[in-house]
Amino acid sequence: MKKASERPEIIRRMIEKSGTQEPDPTALNGTLMRGMHLVRLLYRAFAERRPVAWTNVFTPPELIFGCDYIPFWLDGSGGFSGWIEMTEVFDHADATLPTRDICTFLRAAVGGATMELFPPPTAVVCTSHLCEGCAKVARIGARHSHAEFHLLDVPLEFSDVAVAYVANQLESLAHKLCELAGKDLNLDHLHKSIELSNEARRYFLEVYELRKHVPTPATGSQFIGMGLMYPWGTQIGVNIAKSLRDEVARRVTDSIPAVPNGEKYRLMWLHLRPVFETDIMTHLEQRMGAVIVADLLGEAWWPEMDADEPFRALAMRMLSNPELLPMETKVERLLGIARDYRVDGVVHFLQWGCRWNCGQSAIFREAMRQSDIPLLTLDGDAVDKRATPYGQVLTRIEGFLELLDSVGISKRTN
């Protein structure tokens, strides 16, 4: 590992990128706090003598923090790889893997892991549900890093049997992580982590309610995916959530809209968004007044957790993921959110290689058609800017907003 006085390549390029990027005038303080903390966590994973767990975004971070590990979201590494335009990780993955037919988030993970750009892991933990390729990629990373690999097998439906099955795995994993770190499991730490997660979740639920306000008080692009890579189970996670709640509440009270020129359209965004430097989201929200008021990846979807039964609570958190619901229930939920947030249209971003997301696109499109809610599907790559002609994407978005004008958006927003 590099000395703490040396900046790892990823950190160095993040600092360089931050120095050249124009600040987003609509970003909330809590959003900036979260971004800075994620970078700080990454640096600490390199610099501190604490165990590091490579995980995926569906592994509960409360368990990782509760075992005194620093998490590194392996599948989320594509996000910062795309942001700092570290294209060599994609090229290296293409030379390593037998096919390019996987999501670029996972290609970035393979490239970064095998190029040894990531903090060395003590253990690699991944779940089996939703992203079928992630466990395979995590196993590749574990093998290359000579770290133990642990797979959490998550059933595809919620039941008492499933909760007990996952809870047993989580308890065994917690003991194993502590054994690898040379310490005993401290249930008080895990108890505290769950209590802090519950507190942060309550603030987030308030934020979701406040975003229903017309006009909405904050641009929604900054919330997409926020709940997936978040320090749930920590005091800083509570502080960030409280900052978001306080600022959004103040903007509602003071009648401050999300964008200076006012809200013209209210959109729901499904799945991911481009993470590399692009003006698509800025153009959509700040210039055209098409503000994202709801998304499905920024949610805290799970119920309040019982800190006295930490493993059962975390199992219920995992199994409560709405993406595991039957498709009929998932569609009903989607339509309910559209009504609650009074959306004028829906944008569904289809990340290339994401079978879980792309596979439900046709069903969502038909459901929106039957409910008379305009929907735009955008094929693209959220990570590798070389893969998508984003000029064409902007043209399609502008055409979609013209469609909203023609059908009369006021029937939903007023």
Secondary structure, DSSP 8 states (H G I E B T S, - for coil): ---TTS--HHHHHHHHHHHHS---TT--HHHHHHHHHHHHHHHHHHHSSS-EEEE-TTS-HHHHHHTT-EEEETTTHHHHHHHTT-THHHHHHHHHSS-S-S-HHHHHHHHHHHTT-S---SEEEEE-SS-TTHHHHHHHHHHHHT-EEEEE---SS--HHHHHHHHHHHHHHHHHHHHHTTS---HHHHHHHHHHHHHHHHHHHHHHHHTTSSS-SS-SGGGTTTTTSS-TTSHHHHHHHHHHHHHHHHHHHTT--SSTT---EEEEEES----SS-SHHHIIIIIT-EEEEEESSS---S----TTSHHHHHHHHHHT-GGGS-HHHHHHHHHHHHHHTT-SEEEEEEETT-HHHHTTHHHHHHHHHHTT--EEEEEE-SS-GGGS-HHHHHHHHHHHHHHHHHH-THHHH-
